[in-house]
Amino acid sequence: MPVWQELHEELKGKNFEVITVACDVRPEAAEPSIKDAASEYPSLIDNHHVVAQLYNTRNVPTTVWIDENGEIVRYDEGIYVRRRNRDTGEFTINERYKNMVRDWVENSSASRYVLSAGEAQKQLRPLTKEDAEGITNFRMGVYLHEQGFGADSIPYFKQANDLKPENWNFKRQSFNLGKPEEDYGTTIQKEGQLRPMYVPLNMPPLADS
């Protein structure tokens, strides 16, 4: 979030706005980070994962570039702006990605990083039957947990994770609401060894990057 605040300050006079949406079942878990960041752009909390469903996201962060006409021109799932070293805890800033954003703001539809409508739609991925069943089970699990029926929510979370094993949003939330090793026989770390958590950044390089 600090990096996006810097970009907001730098580019706010160029028809550019940043909006962040924290997808977290427990708003109290996301609120401290938002308050600490003291960002000047809108920072929202989506505790029912409505945005995640509409954009068919599978992980956080996911960055969506939306142009002045309301069209999605880039959709990326991954840690691109600010990376954290799991071993040392050190953060590094991805200047290359910041330059890509600057290029888009400067050149609009002429930017090399803007996708065609067909390419953007392909990245978004149309919702499948498994997507619909997964989010239905996930939401039932969330509802039961919110009503105080934590044990009853676990089978629904399990079904959501089985239907969409690549959906890290389901995993993160269901694991954070319980005891992953006891409830699901695994952990986020173990799951990360089975399948990639983030897709690689796939963009042509800037001439000066």
C-alpha atoms as one frame of an Amber mdcrd trajectory, in Angstrom:
protein
   0.000   0.000   0.000   2.820   2.526   0.597   3.952   2.116  -3.001   0.460
   2.708  -4.342   0.251   5.830  -2.159   3.449   7.074  -3.795   2.038   6.410
  -7.263  -1.237   8.065  -6.265   0.652  11.194  -5.208   2.778  11.188  -8.341
   0.054  10.510 -10.905  -3.168  11.859  -9.378  -3.106  14.890 -11.685  -3.013
  12.667 -14.766  -6.493  11.121 -14.651  -5.228   8.264 -12.481  -6.806   6.862
  -9.329  -5.961   3.976  -7.017  -8.671   1.974  -5.252  -7.787  -0.950  -3.000
 -10.229  -3.643  -1.906  -9.288  -5.950   0.968 -11.094  -9.274   0.595 -11.309
 -10.484   4.172 -14.145 -12.219   5.985 -13.079 -10.425   9.161 -12.979  -6.645
   8.597 -11.075  -6.213  11.862  -8.177  -8.156  10.321  -7.828  -5.709   7.430
  -8.559  -2.438   9.227  -5.187  -2.039  11.035  -3.208  -2.257   7.784  -5.484
   0.289   6.132  -5.201   2.680   9.067  -1.423   2.269   9.299  -1.031   3.019
   5.602  -2.990   6.293   5.970  -3.608   6.195   2.236  -5.314   9.117   0.562
  -7.018   6.946  -2.029 -10.199   4.886  -1.332  -9.479   1.715   0.671 -12.450
  -0.641   0.903 -13.136  -3.941   2.671 -15.119  -6.682   0.910 -15.917  -9.190
   3.652 -18.238 -11.239   1.425 -15.787 -11.566  -1.490 -18.215 -10.000  -3.962
 -15.406  -8.279  -5.868 -13.381 -11.496  -5.886 -16.316 -13.313  -7.478 -17.086
 -10.607 -10.043 -13.466 -10.469 -11.200 -12.909 -14.213 -10.677  -9.750 -13.581
  -8.676  -7.875 -16.463  -7.090  -5.383 -14.680  -4.884  -4.351 -11.436  -3.280
  -3.057  -9.162  -4.429  -4.699  -9.031  -7.838  -4.225  -5.826  -9.808  -6.854
  -4.726 -12.330  -6.165  -1.839 -14.687  -9.384  -0.090 -15.734  -9.234   2.681
 -18.342 -11.157   5.938 -18.532 -13.953   4.169 -20.435 -14.471   1.593 -17.705
 -12.809  -1.179 -19.711 -10.414  -3.681 -18.139  -7.101  -3.426 -19.991  -4.830
  -5.477 -17.719  -5.417  -8.136 -15.089  -2.555  -9.548 -13.038  -2.551 -11.995
 -10.151   0.686 -11.719  -8.239   2.978  -9.748  -5.978   4.401  -7.192  -8.375
   4.724  -3.793  -6.700   6.105  -4.696  -3.282   7.634  -8.077  -2.551   8.437
  -9.609   0.823  11.264 -12.087   1.338   9.735 -14.993   3.281  13.044 -15.810
   4.966  14.240 -12.345   5.994  10.987 -10.384   6.041  12.670  -7.714   3.922
  10.536  -5.779   1.421  11.751  -4.794  -2.035  10.061  -2.428  -4.472   9.536
  -3.520  -8.063  10.514  -0.396  -9.991   9.859  -2.159 -13.271   6.185  -2.601
 -12.448   5.910   1.008 -11.284   7.343   2.079 -14.646   4.750  -0.035 -16.412
   1.980   1.796 -14.573   3.571   5.130 -15.434   3.774   4.116 -19.097   0.077
   3.213 -19.142  -0.944   6.489 -17.492   1.214   8.469 -19.917   0.225   6.659
 -23.121  -3.274   5.363 -22.319  -4.488   2.922 -24.984  -1.193   3.277 -26.882
   0.766   1.732 -24.000   2.424  -1.565 -24.859   1.004  -2.965 -21.613  -2.631
  -2.505 -22.572  -4.296  -5.709 -23.711  -6.846  -6.094 -26.442 -10.414  -6.785
 -25.340  -9.995 -10.453 -26.253  -6.720 -10.815 -24.352  -8.144  -9.087 -21.276
 -11.194 -11.338 -21.330  -8.949 -14.394 -21.564  -7.018 -13.297 -18.478 -10.237
 -12.693 -16.561 -11.426 -16.230 -17.356 -15.170 -16.834 -17.723 -16.868 -18.291
 -14.669 -17.276 -22.061 -14.801 -19.670 -24.431 -13.067 -16.893 -25.256 -10.594
 -16.355 -21.538  -9.912 -20.051 -21.085  -9.120 -20.190 -24.180  -6.912 -16.959
 -23.180  -5.179 -18.136 -19.682  -4.254 -21.509 -21.063  -3.126 -19.830 -23.509
  -0.747 -17.384 -20.858   0.398 -20.141 -18.393   1.209 -22.110 -21.054   3.076
 -18.998 -21.757   5.136 -18.584 -18.052   5.866 -22.243 -17.708   6.838 -22.111
 -20.652   9.244 -18.900 -19.365  10.798 -20.421 -15.906  11.272 -23.425 -17.497
  12.988 -21.177 -19.294  15.441 -21.240 -22.744  13.793 -17.525 -23.060  13.113
 -17.424 -26.856  13.039 -20.342 -26.983  10.593 -18.598 -24.552   8.248 -15.574
 -26.815   7.663 -17.224 -29.299   5.209 -18.333 -26.382   3.029 -14.879 -24.829
   3.066 -13.391 -28.218   2.205 -15.754 -28.581  -0.742 -14.867 -25.098  -1.989
 -11.154 -25.902  -1.774 -11.634 -29.277  -3.494 -13.598 -27.697  -6.346 -11.076
 -24.898  -6.871  -7.699 -26.025  -5.460  -5.947 -23.152  -7.262  -8.107 -20.550
  -5.493  -5.883 -19.151  -2.753  -8.619 -16.780  -1.600 -10.656 -19.775  -0.445
  -7.627 -21.324   1.255  -6.435 -18.198   3.024  -9.824 -17.342   4.433 -10.907
 -20.823   5.486  -7.511 -21.563   7.023  -7.457 -18.238   8.898 -10.888 -18.938
  10.390  -9.830 -22.224  11.951  -6.914 -24.559  12.547  -5.703 -25.637   9.099
  -3.691 -28.703  10.116  -6.459 -29.957  12.376  -9.374 -29.000  10.107  -7.863
 -29.649   6.670  -4.712 -31.685   7.281  -2.490 -29.088   5.631  -1.190 -25.520
   5.814  -0.726 -22.632   3.416   3.005 -23.389   3.351   2.410 -27.025   2.411
  -0.119 -26.029  -0.239   2.411 -23.596  -1.668   4.768 -26.492  -2.269   2.117
 -28.316  -4.323   1.150 -25.526  -6.709   2.371 -21.991  -7.466   0.725 -19.263
  -5.417   1.318 -16.545  -8.006   1.606 -16.468 -11.773   4.776 -14.904 -13.228
   4.664 -11.327 -14.416   4.153 -11.494 -18.177   4.837  -8.104 -19.706   7.264
  -6.855 -22.328  10.176  -4.929 -20.787  10.506  -1.190 -20.895  13.436   0.088
 -22.913  15.033   1.565 -19.771  14.176  -1.311 -17.360
